[in-house]
Amino acid sequence: MDIGTFEAKTHFSQIIEEVQNGKDFVITKRGKPIAKIVPFRDEPEMTRQDAFEQLKEMRKLYKGEPGSFNVRKAIEEGRP
């Protein structure tokens, strides 16, 4: 739900209660989104090794697929 900065400031306690119940709010200033308030989700921290393993798995999905970007080939062809 979009809400202006003045209204967000005025009704902050009510907004926080609604966020606790699962609702998201987008804070706007002069009609443009500037922030988002969402419920906190406790997620375990990812280690560097976990991130690296996920990247390796993702690479397997795209390696050699038609239309995939091959960095080595682009370098050999002289493209940036």
Backbone atoms as SQL, in Angstrom:
CREATE TABLE atoms (id INTEGER PRIMARY KEY, chain TEXT, resi INTEGER, resn TEXT, atom TEXT, x REAL, y REAL, z REAL);
INSERT INTO atoms VALUES
  (1, 'A', 1, 'MET', 'N', 0.846, -1.172, 0.000),
  (2, 'A', 1, 'MET', 'CA', 0.000, 0.000, 0.000),
  (3, 'A', 1, 'MET', 'C', 0.891, 1.234, 0.000),
  (4, 'A', 2, 'ASP', 'N', 0.593, 2.206, -0.837),
  (5, 'A', 2, 'ASP', 'CA', 1.338, 3.456, -0.885),
  (6, 'A', 2, 'ASP', 'C', 0.812, 4.423, 0.165),
  (7, 'A', 3, 'ILE', 'N', 1.741, 5.131, 0.805),
  (8, 'A', 3, 'ILE', 'CA', 1.362, 6.083, 1.832),
  (9, 'A', 3, 'ILE', 'C', 2.356, 7.246, 1.792),
  (10, 'A', 4, 'GLY', 'N', 1.857, 8.459, 1.888),
  (11, 'A', 4, 'GLY', 'CA', 2.709, 9.644, 1.862),
  (12, 'A', 4, 'GLY', 'C', 3.518, 9.787, 3.141),
  (13, 'A', 5, 'THR', 'N', 4.592, 10.567, 3.072),
  (14, 'A', 5, 'THR', 'CA', 5.474, 10.721, 4.227),
  (15, 'A', 5, 'THR', 'C', 4.760, 11.342, 5.422),
  (16, 'A', 6, 'PHE', 'N', 3.910, 12.349, 5.187),
  (17, 'A', 6, 'PHE', 'CA', 3.205, 12.987, 6.295),
  (18, 'A', 6, 'PHE', 'C', 2.277, 12.001, 6.983),
  (19, 'A', 7, 'GLU', 'N', 1.524, 11.263, 6.179),
  (20, 'A', 7, 'GLU', 'CA', 0.603, 10.271, 6.744),
  (21, 'A', 7, 'GLU', 'C', 1.370, 9.159, 7.466),
  (22, 'A', 8, 'ALA', 'N', 2.513, 8.749, 6.904),
  (23, 'A', 8, 'ALA', 'CA', 3.330, 7.714, 7.544),
  (24, 'A', 8, 'ALA', 'C', 3.830, 8.192, 8.900),
  (25, 'A', 9, 'LYS', 'N', 4.265, 9.451, 8.961),
  (26, 'A', 9, 'LYS', 'CA', 4.746, 9.999, 10.232),
  (27, 'A', 9, 'LYS', 'C', 3.609, 10.088, 11.243),
  (28, 'A', 10, 'THR', 'N', 2.466, 10.531, 10.779),
  (29, 'A', 10, 'THR', 'CA', 1.316, 10.727, 11.660),
  (30, 'A', 10, 'THR', 'C', 0.779, 9.408, 12.209),
  (31, 'A', 11, 'HIS', 'N', 0.802, 8.358, 11.402),
  (32, 'A', 11, 'HIS', 'CA', 0.195, 7.078, 11.782),
  (33, 'A', 11, 'HIS', 'C', 1.230, 5.960, 11.906),
  (34, 'A', 12, 'PHE', 'N', 2.449, 6.318, 12.296),
  (35, 'A', 12, 'PHE', 'CA', 3.535, 5.337, 12.311),
  (36, 'A', 12, 'PHE', 'C', 3.226, 4.117, 13.181),
  (37, 'A', 13, 'SER', 'N', 2.694, 4.319, 14.365),
  (38, 'A', 13, 'SER', 'CA', 2.397, 3.184, 15.258),
  (39, 'A', 13, 'SER', 'C', 1.405, 2.225, 14.620),
  (40, 'A', 14, 'GLN', 'N', 0.394, 2.758, 13.967),
  (41, 'A', 14, 'GLN', 'CA', -0.610, 1.928, 13.301),
  (42, 'A', 14, 'GLN', 'C', 0.024, 1.168, 12.126),
  (43, 'A', 15, 'ILE', 'N', 0.886, 1.838, 11.393),
  (44, 'A', 15, 'ILE', 'CA', 1.564, 1.195, 10.261),
  (45, 'A', 15, 'ILE', 'C', 2.405, 0.026, 10.757),
  (46, 'A', 16, 'ILE', 'N', 3.138, 0.244, 11.843),
  (47, 'A', 16, 'ILE', 'CA', 3.977, -0.819, 12.395),
  (48, 'A', 16, 'ILE', 'C', 3.135, -2.022, 12.802),
  (49, 'A', 17, 'GLU', 'N', 1.992, -1.781, 13.394),
  (50, 'A', 17, 'GLU', 'CA', 1.111, -2.900, 13.760),
  (51, 'A', 17, 'GLU', 'C', 0.658, -3.671, 12.529),
  (52, 'A', 18, 'GLU', 'N', 0.319, -2.950, 11.461),
  (53, 'A', 18, 'GLU', 'CA', -0.120, -3.626, 10.241),
  (54, 'A', 18, 'GLU', 'C', 1.025, -4.396, 9.594),
  (55, 'A', 19, 'VAL', 'N', 2.239, -3.858, 9.679),
  (56, 'A', 19, 'VAL', 'CA', 3.403, -4.562, 9.146),
  (57, 'A', 19, 'VAL', 'C', 3.630, -5.858, 9.929),
  (58, 'A', 20, 'GLN', 'N', 3.436, -5.806, 11.246),
  (59, 'A', 20, 'GLN', 'CA', 3.568, -7.020, 12.057),
  (60, 'A', 20, 'GLN', 'C', 2.572, -8.086, 11.617),
  (61, 'A', 21, 'ASN', 'N', 1.454, -7.670, 11.057),
  (62, 'A', 21, 'ASN', 'CA', 0.434, -8.608, 10.581),
  (63, 'A', 21, 'ASN', 'C', 0.638, -9.004, 9.125),
  (64, 'A', 22, 'GLY', 'N', 1.793, -8.617, 8.541),
  (65, 'A', 22, 'GLY', 'CA', 2.129, -9.075, 7.203),
  (66, 'A', 22, 'GLY', 'C', 1.929, -8.089, 6.077),
  (67, 'A', 23, 'LYS', 'N', 1.506, -6.885, 6.358),
  (68, 'A', 23, 'LYS', 'CA', 1.243, -5.916, 5.306),
  (69, 'A', 23, 'LYS', 'C', 2.508, -5.126, 4.957),
  (70, 'A', 24, 'ASP', 'N', 2.693, -4.817, 3.671),
  (71, 'A', 24, 'ASP', 'CA', 3.811, -3.999, 3.192),
  (72, 'A', 24, 'ASP', 'C', 3.328, -2.577, 2.920),
  (73, 'A', 25, 'PHE', 'N', 4.213, -1.612, 3.124),
  (74, 'A', 25, 'PHE', 'CA', 3.904, -0.215, 2.815),
  (75, 'A', 25, 'PHE', 'C', 5.025, 0.387, 1.988),
  (76, 'A', 26, 'VAL', 'N', 4.658, 1.162, 0.978),
  (77, 'A', 26, 'VAL', 'CA', 5.617, 1.942, 0.210),
  (78, 'A', 26, 'VAL', 'C', 5.414, 3.392, 0.612),
  (79, 'A', 27, 'ILE', 'N', 6.475, 4.015, 1.120),
  (80, 'A', 27, 'ILE', 'CA', 6.415, 5.416, 1.529),
  (81, 'A', 27, 'ILE', 'C', 6.745, 6.271, 0.316),
  (82, 'A', 28, 'THR', 'N', 5.892, 7.256, 0.044),
  (83, 'A', 28, 'THR', 'CA', 6.099, 8.116, -1.119),
  (84, 'A', 28, 'THR', 'C', 6.329, 9.558, -0.680),
  (85, 'A', 29, 'LYS', 'N', 7.044, 10.277, -1.514),
  (86, 'A', 29, 'LYS', 'CA', 7.249, 11.712, -1.308),
  (87, 'A', 29, 'LYS', 'C', 6.934, 12.389, -2.629),
  (88, 'A', 30, 'ARG', 'N', 5.917, 13.223, -2.593),
  (89, 'A', 30, 'ARG', 'CA', 5.417, 13.882, -3.813),
  (90, 'A', 30, 'ARG', 'C', 5.063, 12.859, -4.893),
  (91, 'A', 31, 'GLY', 'N', 4.488, 11.740, -4.437),
  (92, 'A', 31, 'GLY', 'CA', 4.013, 10.718, -5.360),
  (93, 'A', 31, 'GLY', 'C', 5.062, 9.733, -5.844),
  (94, 'A', 32, 'LYS', 'N', 6.326, 9.913, -5.433),
  (95, 'A', 32, 'LYS', 'CA', 7.393, 9.011, -5.878),
  (96, 'A', 32, 'LYS', 'C', 7.823, 8.114, -4.720),
  (97, 'A', 33, 'PRO', 'N', 7.954, 6.808, -4.971),
  (98, 'A', 33, 'PRO', 'CA', 8.362, 5.884, -3.914),
  (99, 'A', 33, 'PRO', 'C', 9.777, 6.195, -3.425),
  (100, 'A', 34, 'ILE', 'N', 9.950, 6.222, -2.099),
  (101, 'A', 34, 'ILE', 'CA', 11.276, 6.485, -1.534),
  (102, 'A', 34, 'ILE', 'C', 11.718, 5.412, -0.543),
  (103, 'A', 35, 'ALA', 'N', 10.772, 4.654, 0.008),
  (104, 'A', 35, 'ALA', 'CA', 11.132, 3.624, 0.986),
  (105, 'A', 35, 'ALA', 'C', 10.036, 2.573, 1.038),
  (106, 'A', 36, 'LYS', 'N', 10.405, 1.430, 1.605),
  (107, 'A', 36, 'LYS', 'CA', 9.434, 0.351, 1.760),
  (108, 'A', 36, 'LYS', 'C', 9.552, -0.204, 3.169),
  (109, 'A', 37, 'ILE', 'N', 8.425, -0.403, 3.815),
  (110, 'A', 37, 'ILE', 'CA', 8.390, -1.028, 5.133),
  (111, 'A', 37, 'ILE', 'C', 7.751, -2.396, 4.958),
  (112, 'A', 38, 'VAL', 'N', 8.512, -3.427, 5.311),
  (113, 'A', 38, 'VAL', 'CA', 8.049, -4.802, 5.143),
  (114, 'A', 38, 'VAL', 'C', 8.270, -5.569, 6.442),
  (115, 'A', 39, 'PRO', 'N', 7.522, -6.646, 6.655),
  (116, 'A', 39, 'PRO', 'CA', 7.738, -7.451, 7.857),
  (117, 'A', 39, 'PRO', 'C', 9.159, -8.023, 7.885),
  (118, 'A', 40, 'PHE', 'N', 9.733, -8.083, 9.061),
  (119, 'A', 40, 'PHE', 'CA', 11.063, -8.656, 9.244),
  (120, 'A', 40, 'PHE', 'C', 10.987, -10.164, 9.092),
  (121, 'A', 41, 'ARG', 'N', 11.915, -10.697, 8.331),
  (122, 'A', 41, 'ARG', 'CA', 12.013, -12.151, 8.167),
  (123, 'A', 41, 'ARG', 'C', 13.412, -12.563, 8.604),
  (124, 'A', 42, 'ASP', 'N', 13.486, -13.348, 9.645),
  (125, 'A', 42, 'ASP', 'CA', 14.771, -13.788, 10.169),
  (126, 'A', 42, 'ASP', 'C', 15.329, -14.872, 9.262),
  (127, 'A', 43, 'GLU', 'N', 16.334, -14.509, 8.481),
  (128, 'A', 43, 'GLU', 'CA', 16.956, -15.452, 7.560),
  (129, 'A', 43, 'GLU', 'C', 18.395, -15.690, 8.004),
  (130, 'A', 44, 'PRO', 'N', 18.840, -16.916, 7.918),
  (131, 'A', 44, 'PRO', 'CA', 20.221, -17.183, 8.315),
  (132, 'A', 44, 'PRO', 'C', 21.191, -16.438, 7.396),
  (133, 'A', 45, 'GLU', 'N', 22.290, -15.984, 7.988),
  (134, 'A', 45, 'GLU', 'CA', 23.291, -15.270, 7.209),
  (135, 'A', 45, 'GLU', 'C', 23.997, -16.235, 6.271),
  (136, 'A', 46, 'MET', 'N', 24.226, -15.788, 5.054),
  (137, 'A', 46, 'MET', 'CA', 24.893, -16.626, 4.073),
  (138, 'A', 46, 'MET', 'C', 26.402, -16.403, 4.181),
  (139, 'A', 47, 'THR', 'N', 27.145, -17.496, 4.213),
  (140, 'A', 47, 'THR', 'CA', 28.596, -17.392, 4.250),
  (141, 'A', 47, 'THR', 'C', 29.122, -17.175, 2.836),
  (142, 'A', 48, 'ARG', 'N', 30.357, -16.751, 2.735),
  (143, 'A', 48, 'ARG', 'CA', 30.971, -16.594, 1.410),
  (144, 'A', 48, 'ARG', 'C', 30.984, -17.911, 0.661),
  (145, 'A', 49, 'GLN', 'N', 31.276, -18.976, 1.383),
  (146, 'A', 49, 'GLN', 'CA', 31.325, -20.293, 0.748),
  (147, 'A', 49, 'GLN', 'C', 29.950, -20.688, 0.201),
  (148, 'A', 50, 'ASP', 'N', 28.887, -20.424, 0.972),
  (149, 'A', 50, 'ASP', 'CA', 27.528, -20.717, 0.499),
  (150, 'A', 50, 'ASP', 'C', 27.218, -19.932, -0.768),
  (151, 'A', 51, 'ALA', 'N', 27.574, -18.647, -0.779),
  (152, 'A', 51, 'ALA', 'CA', 27.324, -17.800, -1.951),
  (153, 'A', 51, 'ALA', 'C', 28.098, -18.321, -3.149),
  (154, 'A', 52, 'PHE', 'N', 29.349, -18.706, -2.934),
  (155, 'A', 52, 'PHE', 'CA', 30.171, -19.229, -4.007),
  (156, 'A', 52, 'PHE', 'C', 29.574, -20.505, -4.587),
  (157, 'A', 53, 'GLU', 'N', 29.107, -21.391, -3.713),
  (158, 'A', 53, 'GLU', 'CA', 28.490, -22.640, -4.172),
  (159, 'A', 53, 'GLU', 'C', 27.226, -22.367, -4.989),
  (160, 'A', 54, 'GLN', 'N', 26.424, -21.401, -4.548),
  (161, 'A', 54, 'GLN', 'CA', 25.213, -21.051, -5.298),
  (162, 'A', 54, 'GLN', 'C', 25.558, -20.482, -6.669),
  (163, 'A', 55, 'LEU', 'N', 26.602, -19.660, -6.731),
  (164, 'A', 55, 'LEU', 'CA', 27.026, -19.115, -8.019),
  (165, 'A', 55, 'LEU', 'C', 27.509, -20.225, -8.957),
  (166, 'A', 56, 'LYS', 'N', 28.240, -21.195, -8.413),
  (167, 'A', 56, 'LYS', 'CA', 28.700, -22.311, -9.244),
  (168, 'A', 56, 'LYS', 'C', 27.516, -23.093, -9.798),
  (169, 'A', 57, 'GLU', 'N', 26.487, -23.309, -8.976),
  (170, 'A', 57, 'GLU', 'CA', 25.296, -24.024, -9.435),
  (171, 'A', 57, 'GLU', 'C', 24.563, -23.238, -10.514),
  (172, 'A', 58, 'MET', 'N', 24.467, -21.926, -10.327),
  (173, 'A', 58, 'MET', 'CA', 23.805, -21.094, -11.334),
  (174, 'A', 58, 'MET', 'C', 24.584, -21.125, -12.646),
  (175, 'A', 59, 'ARG', 'N', 25.898, -21.114, -12.551),
  (176, 'A', 59, 'ARG', 'CA', 26.735, -21.134, -13.751),
  (177, 'A', 59, 'ARG', 'C', 26.491, -22.399, -14.562),
  (178, 'A', 60, 'LYS', 'N', 26.290, -23.528, -13.874),
  (179, 'A', 60, 'LYS', 'CA', 26.017, -24.782, -14.567),
  (180, 'A', 60, 'LYS', 'C', 24.739, -24.686, -15.396),
  (181, 'A', 61, 'LEU', 'N', 23.762, -23.940, -14.894),
  (182, 'A', 61, 'LEU', 'CA', 22.490, -23.817, -15.596),
  (183, 'A', 61, 'LEU', 'C', 22.638, -23.075, -16.920),
  (184, 'A', 62, 'TYR', 'N', 23.555, -22.125, -16.983),
  (185, 'A', 62, 'TYR', 'CA', 23.662, -21.269, -18.163),
  (186, 'A', 62, 'TYR', 'C', 24.845, -21.594, -19.056),
  (187, 'A', 63, 'LYS', 'N', 25.754, -22.412, -18.612),
  (188, 'A', 63, 'LYS', 'CA', 26.945, -22.714, -19.390),
  (189, 'A', 63, 'LYS', 'C', 26.555, -23.452, -20.669),
  (190, 'A', 64, 'GLY', 'N', 26.895, -22.856, -21.801),
  (191, 'A', 64, 'GLY', 'CA', 26.656, -23.504, -23.077),
  (192, 'A', 64, 'GLY', 'C', 25.233, -23.420, -23.585),
  (193, 'A', 65, 'GLU', 'N', 24.343, -22.776, -22.847),
  (194, 'A', 65, 'GLU', 'CA', 22.961, -22.650, -23.301),
  (195, 'A', 65, 'GLU', 'C', 22.902, -21.667, -24.464),
  (196, 'A', 66, 'PRO', 'N', 22.036, -21.907, -25.451),
  (197, 'A', 66, 'PRO', 'CA', 21.877, -20.962, -26.554),
  (198, 'A', 66, 'PRO', 'C', 21.507, -19.578, -26.024),
  (199, 'A', 67, 'GLY', 'N', 22.213, -18.581, -26.515),
  (200, 'A', 67, 'GLY', 'CA', 21.927, -17.213, -26.107),
  (201, 'A', 67, 'GLY', 'C', 22.645, -16.787, -24.847),
  (202, 'A', 68, 'SER', 'N', 23.360, -17.708, -24.197),
  (203, 'A', 68, 'SER', 'CA', 24.075, -17.324, -22.977),
  (204, 'A', 68, 'SER', 'C', 25.317, -16.545, -23.368),
  (205, 'A', 69, 'PHE', 'N', 25.749, -15.685, -22.489),
  (206, 'A', 69, 'PHE', 'CA', 26.899, -14.826, -22.745),
  (207, 'A', 69, 'PHE', 'C', 28.169, -15.532, -22.309),
  (208, 'A', 70, 'ASN', 'N', 29.124, -15.659, -23.205),
  (209, 'A', 70, 'ASN', 'CA', 30.385, -16.303, -22.908),
  (210, 'A', 70, 'ASN', 'C', 31.466, -15.228, -22.851),
  (211, 'A', 71, 'VAL', 'N', 31.982, -14.958, -21.664),
  (212, 'A', 71, 'VAL', 'CA', 32.958, -13.883, -21.471),
  (213, 'A', 71, 'VAL', 'C', 34.226, -14.154, -22.268),
  (214, 'A', 72, 'ARG', 'N', 34.747, -15.374, -22.196),
  (215, 'A', 72, 'ARG', 'CA', 35.998, -15.691, -22.900),
  (216, 'A', 72, 'ARG', 'C', 35.841, -15.448, -24.402),
  (217, 'A', 73, 'LYS', 'N', 34.733, -15.871, -24.963),
  (218, 'A', 73, 'LYS', 'CA', 34.509, -15.703, -26.404),
  (219, 'A', 73, 'LYS', 'C', 34.401, -14.212, -26.751),
  (220, 'A', 74, 'ALA', 'N', 33.734, -13.451, -25.912),
  (221, 'A', 74, 'ALA', 'CA', 33.613, -12.016, -26.150),
  (222, 'A', 74, 'ALA', 'C', 34.985, -11.342, -26.113),
  (223, 'A', 75, 'ILE', 'N', 35.840, -11.737, -25.184),
  (224, 'A', 75, 'ILE', 'CA', 37.190, -11.164, -25.096),
  (225, 'A', 75, 'ILE', 'C', 37.988, -11.521, -26.348),
  (226, 'A', 76, 'GLU', 'N', 37.890, -12.792, -26.762),
  (227, 'A', 76, 'GLU', 'CA', 38.613, -13.221, -27.957),
  (228, 'A', 76, 'GLU', 'C', 38.150, -12.488, -29.209),
  (229, 'A', 77, 'GLU', 'N', 36.874, -12.111, -29.247),
  (230, 'A', 77, 'GLU', 'CA', 36.344, -11.385, -30.390),
  (231, 'A', 77, 'GLU', 'C', 36.611, -9.884, -30.294),
  (232, 'A', 78, 'GLY', 'N', 37.166, -9.451, -29.141),
  (233, 'A', 78, 'GLY', 'CA', 37.528, -8.051, -28.977),
  (234, 'A', 78, 'GLY', 'C', 36.374, -7.155, -28.562),
  (235, 'A', 79, 'ARG', 'N', 35.288, -7.745, -28.063),
  (236, 'A', 79, 'ARG', 'CA', 34.170, -6.944, -27.606),
  (237, 'A', 79, 'ARG', 'C', 34.338, -6.640, -26.132),
  (238, 'A', 80, 'PRO', 'N', 33.808, -5.489, -25.711),
  (239, 'A', 80, 'PRO', 'CA', 33.891, -5.148, -24.293),
  (240, 'A', 80, 'PRO', 'C', 32.974, -6.003, -23.448);
